Amino acid sequence: MGSSGFSWKLADHPKLPKGKTVALVVLDGWGEAKADQYNCIHIAETPVMDSLKKGAPEKWRLVRAHGTAVGLPTEDDMGNSEVGHNALGAGRIFAQGAKLVDLALASGKIYDGPGFNYIKECFASGTLHLIGLLSDGGVHSRLDQLQLLLKGAGERGAKRIRVHILTDGRDVLDGSSVGFVETLENDLAEIRAKGIDAQIASGGGRMYVTMDRYENDWNVIKRGWDAQVLGEAPHKFKSAVEAVKALRATGANDQYLPPFVIVDDSGKAVGPIVDGDAVVTFNFRADRMVMIAKSLEYADFDKFDRVRVPKIRYAGMLQYDGELKLPSNYLVSPPEIERTSGEYLVHNGVRTFACSETVKFGHVTFFWNGNRSGYFNPEMEEYVEIPSDVGITFNVKPNMKAIEIAEKARDAILSRKFDQVRVNLPNGDMVGHTGDIEATIVACKAADQAVKMILDAIEQVGGIFVVTADHGNAEDMVKRNKSGQPLLDKNGNIQILTSHTLEPVPIAIGGPGLAPGVRFRKDVPQGGLANVAATVMNLHGFEAPSDYEQTLIEVVD
């Protein structure tokens, strides 16, 4: 114990024993919604998860996984895997993503930080380029934050501004891009009236231009690079509103609009990125910004021929990859999450195994551990990453690596070398995002089979299980009107929902090692993901730190 009085030592739980193996399973994108034909979890064969729900009501409940429960600004903000795993691991709620940016913009702190001062060096003689998703969906970006950033940059010396837009249609309704572009054009007109040369320079749909993730398809990044940096694209228009309307008229939807550039009367692109310019990617969510960040920042880059690599000052809205320190400059600092449950448990002798496949491996390690890479103690921990399928969309192989993850977890449990075995099963989320209902049903079945394998191993060693999720997705695959009825397109077909949801997620506890009398409390009705950490600490035989969100369980005699 240091002079501050802080100690890593956790108090023993008065009623729960130590030494039980605890399996902690996170089903990614697995929420709880009403049963209908668009609820893939309900339609799928999921006997294990069904039995947990129906078996013991005092050992199954729902927890909140969106909005303020995970540090986001409002109850209209969908959760995501990053903030969800931060909350699960940290045991407390930290301002996140959009909320962090909101706070920095509202206080003006964003303009005082090293990131903004870094890009500001270019304002006198260069152009400020802003690249990101033009949407109010609140998952990757928000239009009002872009509006404030434009205003703030103009007030702080930016003389020439170019916006490179990516249309949404995934987190918001398809077709809404036209309205967002019209709004932005009006804002830029007001900025021009103040003597600043500001306009839209290029665009394209998010799934076809710039916003790929996990190195799935570098051609997506190249299309963006060609339009944004080189000023080259197959489609050229005088205005962005004209561009979006014309390209949609060819049958392209917002997500997959082909790349376009805006040209002047002579046919010359109005805003390629050149030496001496500043670039900001204004998305706050990380996963679909890492690849473009690499292309903008890395000198040694071989994923595609960049043709011309301008000498720029580049910053992200946030740092998108803490492990890679990418980008090295950013406008808003991440939440400082210390004293995570993982670090406490390792300090208290809990040997830990964590595993997932590539697309979610960082979530059960880096994000779980408070945006911190590496081990707390390599002698006490083992992290295993199973390579994800690459070069295909996940609905092609919806089983993903669920069984391989479960086999690793099973072997870790049966080895009796670990006190906690923690996994993420990505199927519900990754396949749900494709919008393929049949494939998502297969994905949910595969995840359920993986849960069975892990729970069977826990049964063999007399252990305890905790099964939960990080946010919703697969439980509702259709867009709905305010009365909850499915929305139809102009042809009478249902409008598929590919985004996360606002639904709560389940948490179930059990296993032969669970002490008699353990049940979920009734006095934490608004419990969320951050309450899970204290719960798990209790199941390991410890009391949680006093500033953690309260435990979800009690022990009755």
C-alpha positions in Angstrom: 0.0 0.0 0.0 1.4 3.4 -1.0 1.3 6.7 0.7 -2.1 7.4 -1.0 -3.6 4.5 0.9 -4.5 2.7 -2.4 -4.2 -1.1 -2.5 -4.9 -3.6 -5.2 -6.0 -6.1 -2.5 -9.7 -6.9 -2.7 -11.7 -7.8 0.4 -13.0 -11.4 0.6 -16.6 -11.8 -0.1 -18.3 -12.8 3.2 -20.4 -15.6 1.7 -18.9 -16.7 -1.6 -15.8 -18.9 -1.9 -12.7 -18.5 -3.9 -11.2 -21.0 -6.3 -14.1 -21.7 -8.7 -13.4 -21.6 -12.4 -15.5 -18.8 -13.9 -16.4 -18.9 -17.6 -17.4 -15.5 -18.9 -19.1 -15.6 -22.3 -19.9 -12.5 -24.3 -22.4 -13.1 -27.2 -21.7 -10.2 -29.5 -24.8 -8.5 -30.9 -27.3 -10.6 -28.9 -30.2 -8.5 -27.5 -33.6 -9.3 -26.2 -36.6 -8.3 -28.3 -40.1 -9.5 -29.0 -40.4 -12.7 -30.8 -41.3 -12.4 -34.5 -39.9 -13.5 -37.9 -37.3 -10.8 -37.9 -35.8 -11.8 -34.6 -33.1 -14.2 -35.7 -32.3 -15.3 -32.1 -35.9 -16.3 -31.6 -36.1 -18.1 -35.0 -32.8 -19.9 -34.6 -32.3 -23.2 -32.8 -30.8 -21.9 -29.6 -31.6 -24.6 -27.0 -28.9 -23.6 -24.5 -29.7 -19.9 -24.4 -33.5 -20.8 -24.3 -32.9 -23.1 -21.3 -31.0 -20.4 -19.4 -33.9 -18.0 -20.0 -36.6 -20.4 -19.0 -34.8 -22.5 -16.4 -34.2 -20.3 -13.3 -35.8 -16.9 -13.3 -33.6 -15.7 -10.4 -30.5 -16.5 -12.5 -31.5 -14.7 -15.7 -32.2 -11.1 -16.3 -31.7 -8.2 -18.7 -29.2 -5.4 -18.5 -28.9 -2.1 -20.4 -26.2 -1.9 -23.1 -26.8 1.4 -24.8 -27.0 5.1 -24.0 -26.0 6.4 -20.6 -25.5 2.9 -19.3 -22.3 2.7 -21.4 -21.2 6.3 -21.3 -23.0 7.6 -24.4 -24.9 10.9 -24.4 -28.6 9.8 -24.7 -30.9 6.9 -24.6 -31.2 7.2 -28.4 -27.5 6.2 -28.8 -27.0 2.5 -29.7 -24.3 0.7 -27.8 -21.3 -0.8 -29.7 -18.7 -3.4 -29.0 -16.0 -1.0 -27.9 -18.0 0.9 -25.3 -19.7 -2.3 -24.2 -16.5 -4.1 -23.5 -15.0 -1.0 -21.8 -18.1 -1.1 -19.4 -17.9 -4.9 -18.9 -14.3 -4.7 -17.9 -14.1 -1.4 -16.1 -17.0 -1.8 -13.8 -17.7 1.9 -14.0 -19.2 4.2 -16.7 -16.9 6.5 -18.6 -17.8 9.2 -21.1 -17.4 7.5 -24.5 -17.2 8.2 -28.2 -19.8 10.8 -29.1 -20.1 11.9 -25.5 -16.3 12.5 -25.2 -16.5 14.6 -28.4 -19.6 16.4 -27.2 -17.9 17.4 -24.0 -14.7 18.6 -25.8 -16.7 20.6 -28.3 -19.0 22.1 -25.7 -16.2 23.2 -23.4 -14.0 24.3 -26.3 -11.3 22.0 -25.0 -11.0 20.4 -28.4 -9.4 23.6 -29.8 -6.9 23.9 -27.0 -5.4 20.4 -27.3 -2.3 19.3 -29.1 -4.2 17.6 -31.9 -6.0 20.8 -33.0 -2.9 22.9 -32.6 -1.0 20.4 -34.8 -3.5 20.7 -37.7 -3.9 24.4 -37.2 -0.3 24.9 -38.4 -1.6 24.4 -41.9 -4.5 26.9 -41.8 -2.5 29.9 -43.0 -1.5 28.5 -46.4 -3.1 25.1 -46.7 -6.6 23.5 -46.9 -8.4 21.8 -44.0 -9.9 18.5 -45.2 -12.6 16.8 -43.2 -13.4 13.2 -44.1 -16.2 11.2 -42.5 -19.7 9.7 -42.4 -22.4 12.3 -43.1 -25.1 11.1 -40.8 -26.9 11.7 -37.5 -27.0 8.0 -36.8 -24.7 8.5 -33.8 -22.9 5.2 -34.3 -19.8 6.4 -36.2 -20.3 10.1 -36.4 -22.9 12.9 -35.9 -23.7 15.7 -38.3 -24.0 18.3 -35.5 -20.4 17.6 -34.4 -19.2 18.2 -38.0 -21.2 21.4 -38.0 -19.5 22.6 -34.7 -16.1 21.6 -36.0 -16.6 23.5 -39.2 -17.6 26.6 -37.2 -14.8 26.3 -34.7 -12.1 25.8 -37.4 -13.4 28.8 -39.3 -13.3 30.9 -36.2 -9.7 29.8 -35.5 -8.2 30.7 -38.8 -9.1 28.0 -41.4 -9.2 29.9 -44.7 -10.0 27.0 -47.0 -12.1 23.9 -46.1 -13.0 20.9 -48.1 -15.4 18.2 -46.8 -15.2 14.6 -48.2 -18.5 13.0 -47.4 -19.4 9.3 -46.9 -23.1 8.6 -47.2 -24.8 6.3 -44.6 -28.0 4.3 -45.2 -26.9 1.7 -42.6 -27.3 3.4 -39.2 -30.0 5.7 -40.7 -32.6 5.2 -43.4 -31.5 4.6 -46.9 -32.2 7.8 -48.9 -31.6 10.2 -46.0 -28.3 11.2 -47.5 -29.9 13.8 -49.8 -31.2 15.7 -46.8 -27.9 15.5 -44.9 -26.0 16.8 -48.0 -28.5 19.7 -48.4 -28.1 20.6 -44.7 -24.3 20.6 -45.1 -24.4 22.7 -48.3 -26.5 25.3 -46.4 -23.9 25.4 -43.6 -21.0 25.7 -46.0 -22.8 28.6 -47.8 -23.0 30.4 -44.4 -19.3 29.8 -43.9 -18.5 31.2 -47.4 -20.5 34.3 -46.6 -17.8 35.0 -43.9 -15.0 34.9 -46.5 -13.9 31.3 -46.0 -13.6 29.1 -49.1 -15.6 26.0 -48.0 -17.2 23.3 -50.1 -17.8 19.6 -50.5 -15.0 18.0 -52.5 -15.8 14.4 -52.9 -18.1 11.6 -51.7 -19.2 8.0 -51.9 -21.1 5.3 -50.0 -19.7 4.1 -46.7 -19.5 0.4 -47.6 -17.9 1.1 -51.0 -15.7 4.1 -50.2 -13.2 4.5 -47.3 -15.0 2.8 -44.4 -13.9 -0.8 -44.6 -12.6 -2.5 -41.5 -10.4 -5.3 -40.3 -8.4 -5.1 -43.6 -11.3 -6.9 -45.4 -11.0 -5.1 -48.7 -8.3 -2.4 -49.3 -10.0 -1.5 -52.6 -12.6 0.3 -50.5 -9.9 2.5 -49.1 -8.2 3.0 -52.5 -11.5 4.3 -54.0 -11.6 6.9 -51.2 -7.9 7.8 -51.6 -8.3 8.3 -55.3 -11.2 10.7 -54.8 -10.1 12.5 -51.7 -6.3 12.7 -52.3 -5.9 12.4 -56.1 -9.2 14.1 -57.0 -10.0 11.2 -59.3 -13.3 9.3 -59.5 -15.4 7.7 -62.2 -18.2 10.2 -61.6 -17.8 14.0 -61.7 -20.4 16.6 -60.7 -20.8 20.3 -60.1 -22.5 19.8 -56.7 -22.8 17.0 -54.1 -26.6 17.2 -54.0 -26.7 16.6 -57.8 -24.2 13.7 -57.3 -26.1 11.9 -54.7 -29.5 12.3 -56.5 -28.0 11.2 -59.8 -26.1 8.2 -58.5 -29.2 7.0 -56.4 -31.2 7.3 -59.6 -29.0 4.6 -61.2 -30.1 2.1 -58.5 -27.2 2.6 -56.0 -28.2 2.9 -52.3 -26.6 5.2 -49.8 -24.3 2.5 -48.4 -22.9 1.7 -51.8 -22.8 5.0 -53.7 -19.8 4.9 -56.1 -17.1 7.5 -55.5 -17.5 11.0 -57.0 -15.6 14.2 -57.1 -16.9 17.8 -57.3 -15.4 19.7 -60.2 -15.3 23.4 -61.2 -16.4 24.9 -64.5 -13.2 23.8 -66.2 -13.7 20.2 -65.0 -11.0 20.3 -62.4 -11.5 18.7 -59.0 -12.1 21.3 -56.4 -10.4 19.7 -53.4 -7.6 17.1 -53.8 -5.4 16.7 -50.8 -1.9 18.2 -51.5 1.3 19.1 -49.7 0.8 21.5 -46.8 -2.8 20.5 -46.1 -4.4 19.3 -42.9 -6.7 16.3 -42.8 -9.2 15.3 -40.0 -11.2 12.1 -40.1 -14.2 13.2 -38.0 -15.8 9.8 -37.2 -15.6 9.1 -33.4 -16.0 5.3 -33.7 -12.7 3.6 -34.4 -13.3 0.4 -36.4 -14.0 1.8 -39.8 -11.3 4.6 -39.5 -8.2 2.4 -38.8 -7.5 1.5 -42.5 -7.8 5.0 -43.8 -5.7 6.2 -40.9 -3.0 3.8 -41.9 -3.1 5.0 -45.5 -2.8 8.7 -44.4 -0.2 8.2 -41.7 2.2 5.4 -42.7 5.2 6.2 -44.8 5.8 2.5 -45.3 2.5 1.4 -46.8 2.0 -1.4 -49.4 -1.7 -2.2 -49.4 -2.3 -0.3 -52.7 -0.4 2.2 -54.9 -1.1 5.6 -53.4 0.4 7.2 -56.6 1.0 10.5 -54.7 1.6 10.8 -51.0 1.1 14.4 -49.9 3.0 15.8 -46.9 0.1 16.6 -44.6 -0.8 17.0 -41.0 -3.3 14.3 -40.1 -5.4 13.9 -37.0 -8.3 11.7 -36.1 -11.3 12.9 -34.1 -10.1 10.3 -31.5 -7.2 7.8 -31.5 -8.6 4.8 -33.3 -6.2 2.1 -32.2 -4.5 2.5 -28.9 -2.3 -0.6 -29.5 -1.0 0.8 -32.8 -1.1 4.4 -31.4 -3.0 5.3 -34.6 -3.3 8.0 -35.5 -0.5 9.6 -33.6 -2.4 12.9 -33.5 -6.1 13.2 -32.5 -8.5 16.0 -31.4 -10.1 14.3 -28.4 -8.3 12.1 -25.8 -9.8 8.7 -24.9 -11.3 8.1 -21.4 -8.6 7.3 -18.9 -9.8 4.0 -17.6 -7.7 2.6 -14.7 -8.2 -0.1 -12.2 -10.2 -2.4 -14.4 -11.6 -5.6 -13.1 -9.0 -7.6 -15.1 -6.1 -5.8 -13.4 -7.6 -6.1 -9.9 -8.2 -9.9 -10.4 -4.7 -10.6 -11.6 -3.3 -8.7 -8.6 -5.5 -11.0 -6.4 -4.2 -14.2 -7.9 -6.9 -14.8 -10.6 -5.3 -16.5 -13.6 -7.0 -15.4 -16.8 -7.5 -16.8 -20.3 -9.1 -14.6 -23.0 -10.0 -15.7 -26.5 -11.9 -14.6 -29.6 -11.3 -14.4 -33.3 -9.6 -11.5 -35.0 -12.7 -9.3 -35.4 -13.4 -9.3 -31.7 -10.1 -10.3 -30.1 -9.3 -6.7 -29.1 -12.7 -6.5 -27.4 -11.9 -9.2 -24.8 -8.4 -7.9 -24.3 -7.6 -4.3 -25.2 -11.1 -2.8 -24.6 -11.9 -5.0 -21.7 -8.7 -3.8 -20.1 -9.5 -0.1 -20.3 -8.0 0.6 -23.8 -4.7 -0.9 -22.7 -2.7 -3.4 -24.8 -0.7 -6.3 -23.6 -0.8 -8.3 -20.4 -1.0 -7.0 -16.8 1.1 -10.0 -15.8 2.2 -12.4 -18.5 2.7 -15.1 -15.9 -1.0 -14.9 -14.9 -2.6 -14.4 -18.3 -2.9 -16.0 -21.7 -4.7 -14.3 -24.7 -5.4 -16.3 -27.8 -6.5 -14.9 -31.2 -8.0 -17.1 -33.8 -7.7 -15.7 -37.3 -11.0 -14.5 -38.8 -12.0 -15.3 -42.4 -10.8 -12.7 -44.7 -11.9 -11.6 -48.2 -15.5 -12.6 -47.8 -18.6 -11.1 -46.1 -19.5 -12.9 -42.9 -22.8 -14.2 -44.2 -20.9 -16.5 -46.5 -19.6 -18.5 -43.6 -21.9 -17.5 -40.7 -20.5 -20.1 -38.3 -17.4 -17.9 -38.3 -14.9 -19.3 -35.7 -17.4 -20.0 -32.9 -16.6 -23.6 -32.4 -12.8 -23.0 -32.6 -13.2 -20.3 -29.9 -15.3 -22.7 -27.8 -12.7 -25.5 -28.2 -10.0 -23.1 -26.9 -12.2 -22.1 -24.0 -13.1 -25.7 -23.2 -9.4 -26.8 -23.2 -8.5 -23.8 -21.0 -11.2 -24.7 -18.5 -10.4 -28.4 -18.4 -6.7 -27.7 -18.0 -7.6 -26.2 -14.6 -4.7 -23.7 -15.2 -7.1 -20.7 -15.2 -9.6 -19.2 -12.8 -11.3 -17.0 -15.4 -11.9 -18.0 -19.0 -13.3 -15.1 -21.0 -14.5 -15.3 -24.7 -16.4 -13.3 -27.2 -18.5 -15.1 -29.8 -18.9 -12.6 -32.7 -21.5 -14.3 -34.9 -24.7 -12.4 -34.0 -23.1 -9.1 -34.6 -20.8 -9.6 -37.6 -23.4 -11.6 -39.6 -26.3 -9.4 -38.4 -24.5 -6.5 -39.9 -24.7 -8.1 -43.4 -28.5 -7.9 -43.2 -28.8 -11.5 -44.3 -31.6 -12.9 -42.2 -31.1 -16.6 -43.1 -27.3 -16.4 -42.5 -27.9 -14.6 -39.1 -30.2 -17.4 -38.0 -27.4 -19.9 -38.8 -24.9 -17.6 -36.9 -27.1 -17.6 -33.8 -27.3 -21.4 -33.8 -23.5 -21.6 -34.1 -23.1 -19.2 -31.1 -25.5 -21.3 -29.1 -23.6 -24.5 -29.9 -20.4 -22.8 -28.8 -22.0 -21.8 -25.5 -23.0 -25.4 -24.9 -19.4 -26.6 -25.3 -18.2 -24.0 -22.8 -20.9 -24.8 -20.3 -20.3 -28.5 -20.6 -16.7 -27.9 -19.6 -17.7 -25.8 -16.6 -20.0 -28.7 -15.5 -17.0 -31.0 -15.6 -14.8 -28.9 -13.4 -17.5 -27.8 -11.0 -17.3 -24.2 -12.1 -19.5 -21.1 -12.6 -20.7 -19.5 -15.8 -21.7 -16.0 -16.7 -23.3 -15.6 -20.2 -24.1 -12.1 -21.4 -23.8 -9.8 -24.4 -22.4 -6.4 -25.3 -25.3 -4.8 -27.3 -28.2 -5.8 -29.5 -28.2 -6.6 -33.3 -29.4 -10.1 -34.3 -32.7 -9.9 -32.4 -34.2 -7.3 -34.8 -33.3 -7.3 -38.4 -36.0 -4.9 -39.8 -36.5 -1.2 -39.6 -39.7 -0.2 -37.8 -42.1 2.7 -37.6 -43.0 4.4 -34.3 -45.7 1.8 -33.6 -43.2 -1.0 -34.1 -44.4 -2.2 -37.4 -41.8 -3.2 -40.1 -41.1 -0.4 -42.6 -41.6 -1.2 -46.3 -39.8 0.3 -49.3 -41.5 1.7 -52.3 -41.8 -1.8 -53.8 -43.5 -3.2 -50.7 -40.4 -5.1 -49.4 -39.3 -4.9 -45.8 -36.4 -2.5 -45.0 -33.6 -4.6 -43.5 -31.9 -3.3 -40.4 -28.2 -3.8 -40.4 -27.3 -1.7 -37.4 -27.1 -2.4 -33.6 -30.3 -1.8 -31.6 -31.3 -0.1 -28.4 -32.5 -3.4 -26.8 -31.2 -4.7 -23.5 -29.1 -7.8 -23.4 -29.4 -11.0 -21.2 -27.1 -12.1 -18.4 -27.3 -15.6 -17.0 -25.4 -17.2 -14.2 -25.2 -20.9 -13.1 -23.0 -23.9 -13.0 -22.3 -26.5 -10.2 -19.9 -24.2 -8.5 -22.5 -21.4 -8.0 -23.1 -21.3 -4.2 -26.6 -22.1 -3.1 -28.7 -19.0 -2.5 -27.0 -16.8 -5.2 -29.6 -15.0 -7.2 -30.1 -11.7 -9.1 -31.1 -8.8 -6.9 -34.5 -7.1 -7.5 -33.2 -3.6 -6.4 -31.0 -2.9 -9.4 -33.7 -2.7 -12.1 -31.6 -0.2 -14.2 -28.5 -2.4 -14.1 -26.2 -2.2 -17.1 -23.1 -3.7 -18.5 -20.9 -1.9 -16.0 -22.6 -3.8 -13.2 -21.2 -7.1 -14.6 -17.7 -6.5 -13.3 -18.6 -6.4 -9.6 -20.9 -9.4 -10.2 -18.0 -11.4 -11.6 -15.6 -10.3 -8.9 -18.1 -11.6 -6.3 -18.3 -15.0 -8.1 -14.5 -15.2 -7.8 -14.9 -14.7 -4.0 -14.1 -11.0 -3.7 -15.9 -7.8 -2.9 -15.7 -5.2 -5.7 -14.0 -1.8 -5.1 -16.4 0.7 -3.5 -16.5 3.0 -6.6 -17.6 0.2 -9.0 -21.2 -0.1 -10.1 -23.0 -2.3 -7.7 -23.2 -6.1 -8.1 -26.2 -7.7 -9.7 -26.3 -10.6 -7.3 -27.1 -11.4 -3.7 -26.7 -14.5 -1.5 -29.8 -15.5 0.5 -29.7 -18.0 3.2 
